[in-house]
Amino acid sequence: MEIAVYGAGGVGAYYGGRLAQQGHDVTLIARGDHLDALQRDGLTVESVAGDFALDLPATDDPEDIGEVDVVLVCVKSFDTEAVAGHLDALLGADSAVLSLQNGVENEAVLADAVGAERVWGGVAYIFSTIKEPGVVEHTGGPAKIVFGQYHDVAAEPPARSALADAFLDACESAAGMTADYTENLHGTLWDKLALICAQAGLTATTRRPFGDVRENEASWRLYRRVMEEVVSVAHAEGVRFEWDPVSKWLDAMEAMDNEGNYSSLHYDLTHGKRMELDALHGSVVGHAREHGIDVPANDAVYAILAPQAAANDG
């Protein structure tokens, strides 16, 4: 398959690298010092699933690449609208755009730009960051992708396409990653939002790794409450779950050996980078207000982090 990774940071470069290892034609789209290092030295991945290095084509201009089968959009949510305006150069008649981003609103932005029929929504379960320009560090998580065809929350999901089957096979056959296809995309997106609002919110507000959050009774109680509020807002939005997201994630995170992991929100906060606060807790708070739902835990996380987010933006 021909694949372009738009936003070849910790998540995008990891998955792009794994797919390239399997023989797929992958081009990375990046910028700044990271792009310079990728072009000069290639991509290095330090991974709990096995280190590797590849010399992959990298650019900051989609026009250099041409049409591909699948575009992985892995930029921060606040860059989605800008990226959406540059996707046409990458799209052929049957191409798809897969969002592997935080939040629940990116797919609608992409659909407005390229058409809903081209858009796949997805989530990535991985802890991976840029360690230094050209070097990605994968420290944990199953490195799993779950994706599905974008559609209105009240509509029946479209039939799975042949291209989706081919991409699923590509992911499943690649080393160091796995994938599933979902017929319940909105449930999957809100399920991940519940987890990330808890994980990101508590590691960022406490400035402590997940293990410390989990071991502290008060912080672990707040972790749960953040998730419960997100799920209540999802229900008000018309999202259905065939599972209990709160119990699912509490059980998984209690059993997971990831005591030293933080979150991308914590990384951005502590490194002076622009934060995705509005796409996470800000989005939950906004949707909650539309439905007249109180979300005091998410309100508190947002209020605590908002001044630092504003400072990082400046």
Backbone torsions as a table, in degrees:
resi	resn	phi	psi	omega
1	MET	NA	151.2	172.7
2	GLU	-98.7	123.4	-171.8
3	ILE	-132.5	134.3	171.3
4	ALA	-112.7	135.0	177.5
5	VAL	-107.0	107.0	-178.8
6	TYR	-92.2	101.0	-175.0
7	GLY	104.6	70.1	-173.5
8	ALA	-87.4	58.9	175.9
9	GLY	-89.3	-147.2	-176.1
10	GLY	-59.9	-42.6	-178.8
11	VAL	-80.6	-53.1	-175.5
12	GLY	-61.9	-45.0	-178.9
13	ALA	-67.5	-34.5	178.5
14	TYR	-62.4	-53.6	-178.0
15	TYR	-66.9	-39.2	176.7
16	GLY	-60.9	-41.8	178.3
17	GLY	-64.0	-42.9	179.6
18	ARG	-63.9	-40.3	178.5
19	LEU	-68.5	-36.5	176.7
20	ALA	-65.8	-37.2	175.8
21	GLN	-56.2	-32.0	-177.6
22	GLN	-82.9	-1.3	175.7
23	GLY	102.5	5.9	178.8
24	HIS	-81.7	153.0	-176.6
25	ASP	-86.1	100.0	-172.9
26	VAL	-114.6	131.2	173.0
27	THR	-120.7	135.2	-178.4
28	LEU	-98.0	137.3	173.8
29	ILE	-112.9	118.0	-176.6
30	ALA	-143.4	-170.4	-179.0
31	ARG	-154.8	167.4	172.8
32	GLY	64.8	-149.8	-177.7
33	ASP	-61.3	-33.7	179.7
34	HIS	-63.9	-44.1	176.9
35	LEU	-62.1	-45.3	179.7
36	ASP	-56.2	-44.2	-179.1
37	ALA	-67.9	-39.9	178.4
38	LEU	-62.2	-41.0	-179.5
39	GLN	-72.2	-33.2	-176.7
40	ARG	-83.6	-45.7	-170.1
41	ASP	-116.3	-7.8	-174.7
42	GLY	83.4	-177.4	-178.6
43	LEU	-96.7	130.9	172.2
44	THR	-115.9	130.4	177.7
45	VAL	-120.4	122.4	173.9
46	GLU	-102.6	111.2	-168.1
47	SER	-132.1	143.6	172.8
48	VAL	-64.5	-16.1	177.7
49	ALA	-96.8	6.4	180.0
50	GLY	119.7	126.0	-179.9
51	ASP	-73.7	152.8	173.3
52	PHE	-159.2	162.5	177.5
53	ALA	-137.9	141.1	-178.0
54	LEU	-142.0	147.0	172.8
55	ASP	-100.3	96.2	-177.2
56	LEU	-107.7	146.8	173.4
57	PRO	-62.5	139.0	-179.2
58	ALA	-141.4	142.6	-177.5
59	THR	-153.2	169.2	171.1
60	ASP	-111.2	6.6	-174.7
61	ASP	-127.0	111.2	178.9
62	PRO	-57.7	-26.4	179.2
63	GLU	-61.3	-24.7	179.3
64	ASP	-71.0	-17.2	-169.9
65	ILE	-98.4	-47.0	-175.2
66	GLY	86.3	-167.4	-173.7
67	GLU	-71.7	138.7	177.5
68	VAL	-130.0	171.2	177.2
69	ASP	-77.7	-46.1	-175.9
70	VAL	-136.2	133.8	171.6
71	VAL	-106.3	120.3	172.4
72	LEU	-89.7	116.6	177.6
73	VAL	-96.1	111.8	-174.8
74	CYS	-125.8	20.4	177.8
75	VAL	-76.2	165.0	173.3
76	LYS	-62.6	152.3	-174.1
77	SER	-60.2	-30.5	-179.0
78	PHE	-73.7	-8.1	176.2
79	ASP	-102.5	0.7	-174.3
80	THR	-60.4	-45.8	-176.8
81	GLU	-62.9	-40.9	179.1
82	ALA	-64.8	-43.6	179.7
83	VAL	-64.7	-39.5	-177.7
84	ALA	-56.4	-31.6	-179.7
85	GLY	-74.7	-7.1	-178.3
86	HIS	-116.4	11.6	-174.9
87	LEU	-81.5	-23.2	-173.6
88	ASP	-55.4	-36.0	-178.0
89	ALA	-64.3	-19.9	-176.2
90	LEU	-97.9	-6.2	-167.9
91	LEU	-107.4	125.3	168.6
92	GLY	-95.3	-169.9	-175.3
93	ALA	-62.2	-31.6	-174.7
94	ASP	-118.0	16.5	-177.4
95	SER	-71.7	156.6	176.6
96	ALA	-126.0	152.7	177.8
97	VAL	-118.1	118.7	-178.3
98	LEU	-108.9	116.4	175.2
99	SER	-84.3	120.6	171.6
100	LEU	-117.3	66.3	-171.5
101	GLN	-125.3	166.4	175.0
102	ASN	-82.1	145.0	177.1
103	GLY	104.1	176.8	-175.0
104	VAL	-121.6	11.6	-174.3
105	GLU	-118.4	-5.3	-177.0
106	ASN	-65.7	-39.2	-176.6
107	GLU	-61.6	-39.0	179.2
108	ALA	-65.3	-38.0	177.7
109	VAL	-63.9	-45.6	179.3
110	LEU	-65.1	-39.8	179.8
111	ALA	-63.2	-38.2	177.4
112	ASP	-61.8	-31.4	-175.9
113	ALA	-85.8	-40.2	-171.3
114	VAL	-122.3	-4.4	-178.1
115	GLY	99.7	133.5	-175.7
116	ALA	-60.7	-30.4	-177.1
117	GLU	-66.0	-19.6	179.7
118	ARG	-90.6	-12.5	-166.4
119	VAL	-98.3	129.1	167.2
120	TRP	-108.5	135.6	170.6
121	GLY	-95.2	154.7	-179.6
122	GLY	-162.5	168.1	175.5
123	VAL	-132.8	152.1	178.1
124	ALA	-124.8	127.8	179.1
125	TYR	-103.2	93.3	-172.7
126	ILE	-162.4	146.4	168.7
127	PHE	-109.1	106.2	-176.4
128	SER	-151.8	132.5	-177.6
129	THR	-138.6	166.8	171.5
130	ILE	-79.1	114.2	179.4
131	LYS	-74.9	-42.3	174.6
132	GLU	-160.2	165.0	-178.1
133	PRO	-51.6	125.6	179.6
134	GLY	86.8	-6.7	-175.9
135	VAL	-123.8	124.5	178.4
136	VAL	-110.7	136.0	-179.9
137	GLU	-115.1	115.3	177.4
138	HIS	-100.5	110.9	-172.4
139	THR	-104.4	-11.9	-178.7
140	GLY	175.3	-175.5	-175.3
141	GLY	85.1	159.2	-176.7
142	PRO	-76.6	-4.6	-177.8
143	ALA	57.7	40.0	-176.9
144	LYS	-101.1	139.3	172.9
145	ILE	-108.2	135.2	169.2
146	VAL	-124.1	125.3	-176.3
147	PHE	-139.8	162.5	178.6
148	GLY	-163.1	165.3	-179.7
149	GLN	-67.5	132.2	177.9
150	TYR	-70.9	142.2	177.3
151	HIS	-161.2	166.1	176.5
152	ASP	-63.1	143.6	-174.8
153	VAL	-60.0	-28.3	-177.9
154	ALA	-89.7	-5.7	-175.6
155	ALA	-95.8	159.9	172.8
156	GLU	-71.9	141.4	-179.9
157	PRO	-66.8	141.5	176.6
158	PRO	-65.8	162.3	176.8
159	ALA	-65.2	147.2	179.2
160	ARG	-68.5	134.2	-175.7
161	SER	-85.7	164.3	175.5
162	ALA	-63.4	-35.7	178.2
163	LEU	-65.5	-39.7	177.0
164	ALA	-62.7	-40.1	176.4
165	ASP	-61.0	-43.9	-178.5
166	ALA	-65.4	-40.8	179.6
167	PHE	-68.8	-39.9	176.9
168	LEU	-59.7	-43.5	177.9
169	ASP	-62.6	-40.1	179.3
170	ALA	-61.5	-43.7	179.6
171	CYS	-67.5	-41.2	-177.3
172	GLU	-67.2	-29.7	-178.2
173	SER	-88.1	-10.9	-179.8
174	ALA	-79.2	146.9	176.3
175	ALA	-74.3	150.3	171.5
176	GLY	73.2	14.3	177.5
177	MET	-159.0	165.9	175.5
178	THR	-148.9	171.6	-176.8
179	ALA	-154.8	156.2	172.5
180	ASP	-137.6	154.8	172.3
181	TYR	-104.8	138.9	-180.0
182	THR	-118.8	139.7	170.6
183	GLU	-87.8	-10.1	-179.4
184	ASN	-115.6	71.3	-175.7
185	LEU	-62.6	-45.4	-175.9
186	HIS	-65.5	-38.8	174.3
187	GLY	-61.2	-40.5	179.6
188	THR	-65.2	-43.0	-179.5
189	LEU	-65.2	-45.3	-179.4
190	TRP	-71.8	-32.1	174.7
191	ASP	-60.0	-46.1	178.2
192	LYS	-67.6	-37.2	178.6
193	LEU	-61.4	-39.5	177.7
194	ALA	-59.4	-45.5	179.2
195	LEU	-64.4	-48.5	-172.6
196	ILE	-71.3	-31.7	175.7
197	CYS	-63.9	-37.6	176.9
198	ALA	-71.4	-51.5	-176.9
199	GLN	-63.9	-50.2	-179.0
200	ALA	-68.7	-43.6	-177.0
201	GLY	-61.9	-43.8	-176.0
202	LEU	-78.8	-37.7	177.5
203	THR	-69.9	-32.7	179.9
204	ALA	-75.7	-43.9	-178.1
205	THR	-71.0	-34.7	-179.4
206	THR	-87.6	-18.0	-173.6
207	ARG	58.4	29.6	-178.2
208	ARG	-124.8	153.4	178.9
209	PRO	-68.7	165.2	-174.7
210	PHE	-57.2	-38.3	-178.5
211	GLY	-57.9	-39.5	178.6
212	ASP	-68.2	-38.2	177.0
213	VAL	-62.6	-44.6	-177.3
214	ARG	-66.6	-34.2	-176.3
215	GLU	-81.5	-15.6	-179.7
216	ASN	-93.3	122.6	-173.6
217	GLU	-60.2	-42.7	-177.2
218	ALA	-68.7	-44.0	-178.7
219	SER	-69.6	-35.4	177.6
220	TRP	-67.6	-33.9	176.1
221	ARG	-66.1	-40.6	178.2
222	LEU	-68.3	-37.9	175.8
223	TYR	-53.5	-47.3	179.1
224	ARG	-64.9	-43.1	-176.0
225	ARG	-64.4	-38.7	176.7
226	VAL	-57.5	-45.7	179.6
227	MET	-64.3	-43.1	-179.4
228	GLU	-59.1	-40.3	179.9
229	GLU	-66.5	-42.3	179.1
230	VAL	-60.8	-42.8	-179.9
231	VAL	-64.9	-38.3	178.7
232	SER	-64.2	-38.0	177.2
233	VAL	-68.3	-40.5	177.8
234	ALA	-58.3	-44.7	177.9
235	HIS	-59.0	-41.7	179.2
236	ALA	-64.9	-27.6	178.3
237	GLU	-79.3	-4.8	-179.4
238	GLY	91.1	12.1	179.7
239	VAL	-79.7	138.4	178.4
240	ARG	-110.8	146.9	174.7
241	PHE	-125.9	135.7	171.5
242	GLU	-92.7	13.3	-177.3
243	TRP	-148.1	170.3	175.9
244	ASP	-100.2	103.0	-176.1
245	PRO	-58.1	-37.5	-176.0
246	VAL	-65.9	-51.1	179.1
247	SER	-62.7	-40.9	179.5
248	LYS	-56.9	-49.6	-175.0
249	TRP	-76.7	-35.9	176.9
250	LEU	-62.4	-43.9	178.3
251	ASP	-62.7	-43.9	-177.9
252	ALA	-66.3	-42.9	-176.0
253	MET	-75.5	-27.9	174.9
254	GLU	-68.5	-31.8	-177.9
255	ALA	-89.8	-14.8	-171.7
256	MET	-78.6	139.3	178.1
257	ASP	-91.9	75.7	-177.1
258	ASN	-139.2	39.6	-173.9
259	GLU	-57.1	-32.3	-174.8
260	GLY	-90.0	-1.2	-176.8
261	ASN	-81.3	149.5	176.9
262	TYR	-111.7	-115.9	178.2
263	SER	-167.5	163.4	177.3
264	SER	-66.1	-31.5	177.8
265	LEU	-64.6	-42.9	176.5
266	HIS	-62.8	-42.1	179.4
267	TYR	-59.8	-48.1	-178.9
268	ASP	-65.2	-40.3	179.1
269	LEU	-59.8	-48.1	-174.2
270	THR	-80.4	-13.7	179.1
271	HIS	-107.0	11.8	175.8
272	GLY	70.0	22.5	-177.9
273	LYS	-97.5	160.2	178.6
274	ARG	-61.7	137.0	-173.0
275	MET	-105.4	150.6	179.0
276	GLU	-89.6	31.3	-175.5
277	LEU	-59.0	-41.2	-178.1
278	ASP	-66.7	-31.4	179.5
279	ALA	-79.3	-15.9	-179.1
280	LEU	-104.0	-96.8	-176.3
281	HIS	-65.6	-34.0	177.5
282	GLY	-62.3	-39.7	177.6
283	SER	-65.8	-43.0	178.7
284	VAL	-60.9	-46.6	-179.7
285	VAL	-62.0	-42.9	-179.7
286	GLY	-63.4	-47.3	178.4
287	HIS	-64.8	-36.8	179.5
288	ALA	-62.0	-41.7	179.6
289	ARG	-63.2	-37.8	178.9
290	GLU	-60.4	-29.5	-177.3
291	HIS	-104.4	4.0	179.9
292	GLY	67.9	33.0	-178.2
293	ILE	-104.0	135.6	175.5
294	ASP	-84.6	131.1	178.1
295	VAL	-132.4	68.1	-172.5
296	PRO	-61.8	-33.7	-179.8
297	ALA	-67.6	-46.7	178.1
298	ASN	-68.2	-36.2	173.7
299	ASP	-57.1	-45.2	-177.6
300	ALA	-65.9	-45.3	178.6
301	VAL	-59.7	-45.1	-179.7
302	TYR	-61.9	-45.4	-178.2
303	ALA	-63.9	-38.4	-179.5
304	ILE	-67.3	-40.4	-173.9
305	LEU	-89.7	-18.6	-174.5
306	ALA	-57.9	-42.9	179.2
307	PRO	-61.6	-40.2	178.5
308	GLN	-69.8	-36.8	176.5
309	ALA	-61.6	-41.7	178.3
310	ALA	-65.1	-40.4	178.5
311	ALA	-64.0	-40.9	178.6
312	ASN	-65.6	-35.7	177.9
313	ASP	-64.5	-34.7	-176.4
314	GLY	-75.9	NA	NA
